[in-house]
Amino acid sequence: MYYLIIGVIHLEPILPMEPVSSLTIPSGEEWIAQVKWDGVRVLTYADGGGVRLFNRKKNERTMHYPEITNIREYCGSRSVILDGEVISLGENGKPSFQQVMRRDGLRNIDRIRGAAETVPIIYMIFDIVYLNGEWINDKPLHDRTELLSSIITPNEHVQLVSSVSQTEGLFNAIKEQGMEGIVIKRTDAPYAIGKKRDDWIKVKNFRDVIAVIGGFTLRHNTVNSILLGLYDSKGRLHYVGHTGTGKMTVGDWKELTRELKELETESLPFEKIPQRRADAIWVRPKKTVKIKFAEWTEGGALRQPSIEGFIEFPPEECLLERI
């Protein structure tokens, strides 16, 4: 049984600190490395008046993850802001973005209650920003980590993210496991609220992008591929490829078919008609999807794209310039 603790909290949601992408892995005693968990960023806010959960875009997720709203079960302080990643493990025991999005994408409260049993989650906590009425984001990472360890008691649904000094070694290990990547952090760095700084560096094992769905094709009245786009600086949507593969079940394809048919339009959403897509059905560019891919082609398309999961993300922020 999970208890949902919602009250009037006086802490305003913040934008979390974000890492900078890199192809190189720094090393030295001033750096530590952590696994980059393939999940949903969630910050926990508690100040004695209740507990609320928000994602990186300040969208509330308190109802979605009741397993972690009872702060007394795992935290020795009732006045905190915790930063972490909510993950769900697939059948192979590895984090599955598609799996966790089965929870994060739900809006019906009854379905959320059922999903708590069928799609278990783990909250991987890696930082603390506020403690006992004081902002501690200016303290160095090693101090914040010690404070975090002193107040968190791991359980079935809550774990502390481990850190190692062998940055290259951790990356090689996650490559062997086929996992997403690592985040390398300076131990003397503060937590820069709402900023992206190279005190945190992410190195990925594979590439991914959040794209907008601009169309789809059908086979036997079910979607079998989606057409993907990214916006340029002038607000024009450019076609970057299509895919019909990924971590999707038959039920997922049927649900996607229902959602996309509700978005059908006669208007072409892309700047230009995609080649060899005469059978495409256009949709209003409202739904976004996380795509895993190998590389960009010379023509500006995704090579070997596959669906990782559908994500709530502002379509207008799916930009070519982010790549």
C-alpha positions as CSV (number, residue, x, y, z in Angstrom):
1,M,0.0,0.0,0.0
2,Y,1.4,3.4,-1.0
3,Y,0.4,6.6,0.8
4,L,0.3,9.9,-1.2
5,I,1.3,12.8,1.0
6,I,0.4,16.1,-0.6
7,G,0.2,19.3,1.3
8,V,0.9,23.0,0.9
9,I,4.6,23.3,0.4
10,H,6.3,26.7,0.5
11,L,9.2,25.7,-1.8
12,E,8.8,26.8,-5.4
13,P,10.0,24.3,-8.0
14,I,13.4,25.0,-9.5
15,L,15.0,24.2,-12.9
16,P,17.6,21.6,-12.2
17,M,21.3,21.8,-13.1
18,E,22.1,20.1,-16.4
19,P,25.3,18.4,-17.7
20,V,27.1,19.5,-20.9
21,S,27.6,16.8,-23.6
22,S,31.1,15.7,-24.5
23,L,32.9,13.1,-26.5
24,T,35.9,13.1,-24.2
25,I,36.1,11.7,-20.6
26,P,38.0,13.8,-18.1
27,S,40.0,12.1,-15.4
28,G,41.8,13.2,-12.2
29,E,41.1,13.4,-8.5
30,E,38.8,16.3,-8.9
31,W,36.3,14.2,-11.0
32,I,33.9,11.4,-10.1
33,A,31.7,9.4,-12.4
34,Q,28.1,8.2,-12.1
35,V,25.9,6.0,-14.3
36,K,23.6,8.1,-16.4
37,W,20.3,6.4,-15.6
38,D,17.8,6.2,-18.5
39,G,14.7,7.5,-16.8
40,V,12.8,10.6,-15.8
41,R,14.4,13.4,-13.9
42,V,12.4,14.1,-10.7
43,L,13.0,16.5,-7.9
44,T,11.4,15.9,-4.5
45,Y,10.2,18.9,-2.4
46,A,9.4,18.5,1.3
47,D,9.1,21.1,3.9
48,G,6.9,19.6,6.6
49,G,3.7,20.8,5.0
50,G,3.7,17.9,2.5
51,V,5.7,16.3,-0.4
52,R,5.5,17.3,-4.1
53,L,7.3,15.8,-7.1
54,F,8.2,17.8,-10.2
55,N,10.1,16.9,-13.3
56,R,12.8,19.0,-15.0
57,K,10.2,21.2,-16.8
58,K,8.4,22.0,-13.5
59,N,5.5,19.7,-14.4
60,E,4.1,18.0,-11.3
61,R,4.5,14.3,-11.0
62,T,3.3,13.7,-7.4
63,M,0.4,11.5,-8.3
64,H,2.6,9.4,-10.7
65,Y,5.0,8.0,-8.1
66,P,3.3,7.5,-4.7
67,E,6.1,5.0,-3.7
68,I,8.4,8.0,-3.0
69,T,6.0,10.6,-1.5
70,N,6.2,9.3,2.0
71,I,9.5,11.0,2.8
72,R,9.6,9.6,6.4
73,E,10.2,6.1,5.0
74,Y,13.6,7.0,3.6
75,C,14.7,10.5,4.6
76,G,15.8,11.6,8.0
77,S,14.9,15.3,7.3
78,R,11.4,16.5,6.3
79,S,12.8,19.7,4.9
80,V,14.6,18.9,1.7
81,I,14.9,19.2,-2.1
82,L,16.3,16.0,-3.6
83,D,17.4,15.6,-7.2
84,G,17.3,12.2,-8.9
85,E,16.1,10.0,-11.7
86,V,13.0,7.7,-11.6
87,I,13.8,4.5,-13.5
88,S,12.1,1.3,-14.2
89,L,13.9,-1.9,-15.0
90,G,13.1,-4.0,-18.1
91,E,13.1,-7.8,-18.3
92,N,16.9,-7.7,-18.8
93,G,17.4,-6.0,-15.5
94,K,18.5,-2.7,-17.2
95,P,16.8,0.7,-17.0
96,S,14.1,1.0,-19.7
97,F,13.0,4.4,-20.8
98,Q,10.0,2.9,-22.6
99,Q,9.0,1.2,-19.3
100,V,9.2,4.2,-17.1
101,M,7.2,6.3,-19.6
102,R,4.4,3.8,-19.1
103,R,4.1,5.5,-15.7
104,D,5.1,9.0,-16.5
105,G,2.7,9.3,-19.5
106,L,-0.4,8.3,-17.5
107,R,-3.0,10.9,-16.7
108,N,-5.8,8.8,-15.3
109,I,-5.5,8.4,-11.5
110,D,-7.0,4.9,-11.5
111,R,-4.5,3.7,-14.1
112,I,-1.7,5.3,-12.1
113,R,-2.7,3.2,-9.1
114,G,-2.6,0.1,-11.1
115,A,0.7,0.9,-12.7
116,A,2.3,1.2,-9.3
117,E,2.0,-2.5,-9.1
118,T,2.6,-3.6,-12.7
119,V,5.5,-1.1,-13.5
120,P,7.6,-0.8,-10.3
121,I,10.0,2.1,-10.1
122,I,13.2,3.1,-8.3
123,Y,14.2,6.6,-7.4
124,M,17.9,7.0,-7.9
125,I,18.9,10.1,-5.8
126,F,22.1,11.8,-6.7
127,D,22.0,15.3,-5.2
128,I,20.5,17.5,-2.5
129,V,19.9,21.2,-3.0
130,Y,18.0,22.3,0.2
131,L,18.2,20.9,3.7
132,N,16.5,21.8,7.0
133,G,15.4,25.3,5.9
134,E,18.7,26.2,4.2
135,W,19.8,26.3,0.6
136,I,23.0,24.2,0.3
137,N,23.4,24.4,-3.5
138,D,26.6,26.5,-3.1
139,K,28.3,23.8,-1.1
140,P,30.8,21.7,-3.1
141,L,29.5,18.3,-4.4
142,H,31.5,16.2,-2.0
143,D,29.9,18.0,1.0
144,R,26.4,17.7,-0.5
145,T,27.0,14.0,-1.1
146,E,28.0,13.4,2.5
147,L,24.9,15.3,3.7
148,L,22.8,13.2,1.4
149,S,24.3,9.9,2.6
150,S,23.6,11.0,6.2
151,I,19.9,11.5,5.8
152,I,18.8,8.9,3.2
153,T,18.1,5.3,4.1
154,P,17.7,3.2,0.8
155,N,14.8,0.9,0.4
156,E,13.0,-1.1,-2.3
157,H,12.0,2.1,-4.2
158,V,14.8,4.5,-3.2
159,Q,18.5,4.2,-3.8
160,L,21.5,6.5,-3.7
161,V,23.6,6.8,-6.9
162,S,27.1,5.5,-6.4
163,S,30.2,7.4,-7.6
164,V,33.5,6.1,-8.7
165,S,36.8,7.8,-9.5
166,Q,37.6,5.6,-12.5
167,T,35.8,7.6,-15.1
168,E,37.1,5.7,-18.1
169,G,36.5,2.4,-16.4
170,L,32.9,3.2,-15.7
171,F,32.3,4.2,-19.3
172,N,33.8,0.9,-20.6
173,A,31.6,-1.0,-18.1
174,I,28.3,0.7,-19.2
175,K,29.3,0.2,-22.9
176,E,29.6,-3.6,-22.3
177,Q,26.2,-3.5,-20.7
178,G,24.7,-1.5,-23.5
179,M,23.5,1.2,-21.2
180,E,23.0,4.9,-21.9
181,G,26.2,6.6,-20.7
182,I,27.8,8.3,-17.7
183,V,27.9,11.7,-16.0
184,I,31.2,13.0,-14.8
185,K,31.1,15.7,-12.0
186,R,33.7,18.0,-10.4
187,T,33.8,17.2,-6.7
188,D,34.4,20.8,-5.7
189,A,31.5,22.2,-7.9
190,P,28.3,23.9,-6.6
191,Y,24.9,23.0,-7.8
192,A,24.1,25.6,-10.4
193,I,20.3,25.9,-10.3
194,G,18.8,26.2,-13.8
195,K,22.1,26.2,-15.6
196,K,24.0,23.9,-17.9
197,R,27.7,23.9,-16.9
198,D,30.8,21.9,-17.7
199,D,31.2,21.0,-14.0
200,W,28.9,18.2,-15.0
201,I,29.7,16.4,-18.3
202,K,27.7,13.6,-19.9
203,V,29.3,11.1,-22.2
204,K,26.8,8.8,-24.0
205,N,27.3,5.3,-25.3
206,F,24.7,6.0,-28.1
207,R,23.1,9.1,-29.5
208,D,19.5,10.2,-29.0
209,V,17.2,13.1,-29.8
210,I,13.7,14.2,-28.9
211,A,11.8,14.7,-32.1
212,V,8.3,15.8,-33.2
213,I,6.0,13.4,-35.0
214,G,4.7,15.1,-38.2
215,G,3.1,12.1,-39.9
216,F,2.7,8.3,-40.0
217,T,2.0,5.4,-42.3
218,L,-0.4,2.5,-41.8
219,R,-0.4,-1.2,-42.3
220,H,-3.7,-3.0,-41.7
221,N,-5.1,0.2,-40.1
222,T,-2.3,0.3,-37.5
223,V,0.6,2.7,-37.5
224,N,3.7,1.0,-38.7
225,S,6.1,4.0,-38.9
226,I,6.3,7.6,-37.8
227,L,7.8,10.6,-39.6
228,L,10.1,12.7,-37.5
229,G,11.0,16.4,-37.5
230,L,13.0,19.1,-35.8
231,Y,12.5,22.8,-36.0
232,D,15.0,25.4,-37.2
233,S,15.5,28.9,-35.7
234,K,12.7,30.3,-37.9
235,G,10.1,27.8,-36.6
236,R,10.1,25.6,-39.7
237,L,9.8,21.8,-39.2
238,H,12.4,19.8,-41.1
239,Y,11.9,16.1,-41.8
240,V,14.8,14.1,-40.4
241,G,13.7,10.5,-41.0
242,H,11.2,7.8,-40.1
243,T,11.2,4.7,-38.0
244,G,8.9,1.7,-37.3
245,T,11.2,0.0,-34.9
246,G,11.9,0.2,-31.2
247,K,10.8,-1.0,-27.8
248,M,7.1,-1.1,-28.8
249,T,4.5,-3.8,-28.1
250,V,1.4,-4.5,-30.2
251,G,-0.6,-2.7,-27.6
252,D,1.7,0.3,-27.8
253,W,1.2,0.5,-31.6
254,K,-2.5,0.4,-31.3
255,E,-2.5,3.1,-28.6
256,L,-0.3,5.3,-30.8
257,T,-2.6,4.7,-33.7
258,R,-5.5,6.1,-31.7
259,E,-3.6,9.1,-30.5
260,L,-2.2,10.1,-33.9
261,K,-5.5,9.7,-35.7
262,E,-6.9,12.3,-33.4
263,L,-4.2,14.7,-34.6
264,E,-4.7,14.1,-38.4
265,T,-4.6,17.2,-40.6
266,E,-4.6,18.0,-44.3
267,S,-1.9,20.5,-43.8
268,L,1.7,19.5,-44.4
269,P,3.6,20.1,-41.1
270,F,7.1,19.8,-42.7
271,E,8.9,22.5,-44.6
272,K,9.2,20.1,-47.6
273,I,7.4,16.9,-48.5
274,P,9.5,14.0,-47.4
275,Q,10.8,11.9,-50.3
276,R,9.3,8.4,-50.8
277,R,6.5,9.1,-48.4
278,A,3.5,9.4,-50.8
279,D,1.4,7.2,-48.5
280,A,2.0,9.3,-45.4
281,I,-0.8,10.8,-43.3
282,W,0.0,14.2,-41.8
283,V,-0.6,15.1,-38.1
284,R,-0.5,18.3,-36.2
285,P,3.0,18.4,-34.6
286,K,2.0,17.9,-31.0
287,K,3.4,14.5,-29.9
288,T,7.1,14.1,-29.2
289,V,9.3,11.0,-29.0
290,K,12.8,10.0,-27.8
291,I,14.7,8.5,-30.6
292,K,17.9,6.5,-30.4
293,F,20.1,6.6,-33.5
294,A,23.6,5.7,-34.8
295,E,24.6,9.0,-36.5
296,W,23.5,11.8,-38.8
297,T,23.7,11.2,-42.6
298,E,25.3,13.8,-44.9
299,G,21.8,14.7,-46.0
300,G,20.7,15.6,-42.5
301,A,18.7,12.5,-41.6
302,L,18.9,10.1,-38.7
303,R,20.7,6.8,-39.5
304,Q,19.1,3.7,-37.9
305,P,16.6,5.5,-35.8
306,S,14.5,3.5,-33.3
307,I,11.8,4.5,-30.7
308,E,13.0,4.7,-27.1
309,G,9.7,6.1,-25.7
310,F,7.2,8.9,-25.9
311,I,7.9,11.8,-23.8
312,E,6.0,15.0,-22.7
313,F,8.2,17.7,-24.2
314,P,7.4,21.1,-25.8
315,P,7.4,20.4,-29.5
316,E,8.8,23.9,-30.3
317,E,11.9,23.0,-28.3
318,C,12.8,20.1,-30.5
319,L,15.4,22.1,-32.3
320,L,18.0,21.3,-35.0
321,E,20.4,23.7,-33.2
322,R,20.4,21.4,-30.2
323,I,22.1,18.7,-32.1
